Amino acid sequence: MGLKGYIAKRITYSAVLVLFVITLNFIIFMLMPGDPTQAFMPPPGAGAPAGQEYQEWVDKLKQLWGLADPLHIRFAKTLKNLLTWDFGKTIIGRKVVAREMMKKIPYTLWLIGSATVLSAVIGIILGVYSAANRGGKTDTSMVLTSLFFYSVPVFWLGMIFIYAFSLQLGWLPPGGARPSEWVGERVPIPFTVSSDPSALSLNLQLVINPSEALNFISGYIHHAILPVTTLVIFTYAGYLLLTRATMLDALTEDYVITARAKGVSERTVLFKHTLKNASLPLITSVALSFGFLLSGAILTETIYNYPGLGRWIWYAILNRDYPVLMPTFYVIGLCVIAANFIADLLYGIIDPRIKYG
């Protein structure tokens, strides 16, 4: 079987996995304890009627949210809505879920994506040098430091950073995604799009405002420094330890000894020869990290009041807003399936010994 046949087979498997994710997602939310309608109904005697009339109110809410339908009907509606990306409306505020999700995805991609790239690069580089100095002071200090930061609760680390760098030193903002003064016309406009009506065809012209673009980018970077630093310090340790473990196995191979005997520089031996052959577990780890990007960092986004998917998921859990949670977990599942698919293709590019079959 060639590459095309392998891709076709993986696409088929991925389609089956998507149906499995939808089914599991539906079962989980059906088995969750509690009735979401109770969270929005005043108790009997406190503004709501008692007895039969109170139950009628509850039944009307269930009919409004589709909770009164038989189980198979609800599953069919769920399957149709998720496959067509018609996620419905939130219980809190009755907002369109897909529209709200698209507003929050860029913030999470910017925050978690930056942290994932930085932590992977830092962790892999430090892991290579840690393995190269196995048993030495450098190796011991790197491993102990990474284990310490990996064991520290991320919310505690975030609160320490807010207290030190925001409240005490005043260097960085304590939260938010952009400056609070960016309201209405005070928001920097990095570029404008205009058209040329005199041309035979409608031509769009993109005009970049350098000063405004610099203010726009720096404003978001300034507010992302603390949460990104928190996530990098918490997550780089996993990449360091995994890189170190895979490198230690590869450094004992014959091709490494041969390269060193030929006089190849140590940096080339470590990064071009050893790391390349030890990178398959790292590809899986990095791919899964990017697959879970849209899950957000719930604790970090909540601590820093960051308007991403993580904080949105947290408030949806508190309010039992199932129309938010179900499609969010579904989209996360799709991202993980896509990340695994890409990782499988990269295996053959990185290691020619792997054959698609």
Secondary structure, DSSP 8 states (H G I E B T S, - for coil): --HHHHHHHHHHHHHHHHHHHHHHHHHHHHHSSS-GGGGGS--BTTTB--THHHHHHHHHHHHHTTTTS-HHHHHHHHHHHHHTT---B-TTT--BHHHHHHHHHHHHHHHHHHHHHHHHHHHHHHHHHHHHTTTSHHHHHHHHHHHHHHHS-HHHHHHHHIIIIIIIS--S-SS-SS-TT--GGGS---EEEEEETTSSS-EEEEEE-HHHHHHHHHHHHHHHHHHHHHHHHHHHHHHHHHHHHHHHHHTTSHHHHHHHHTT--HHHIIIIIIHHHT-HHHHHHHHHHHHTGGG--HHHHHHTT--SHHHHHHHHHHTT-HHHHHHHHHHHHHHHHHHHHHHHHHHHHH-TT----
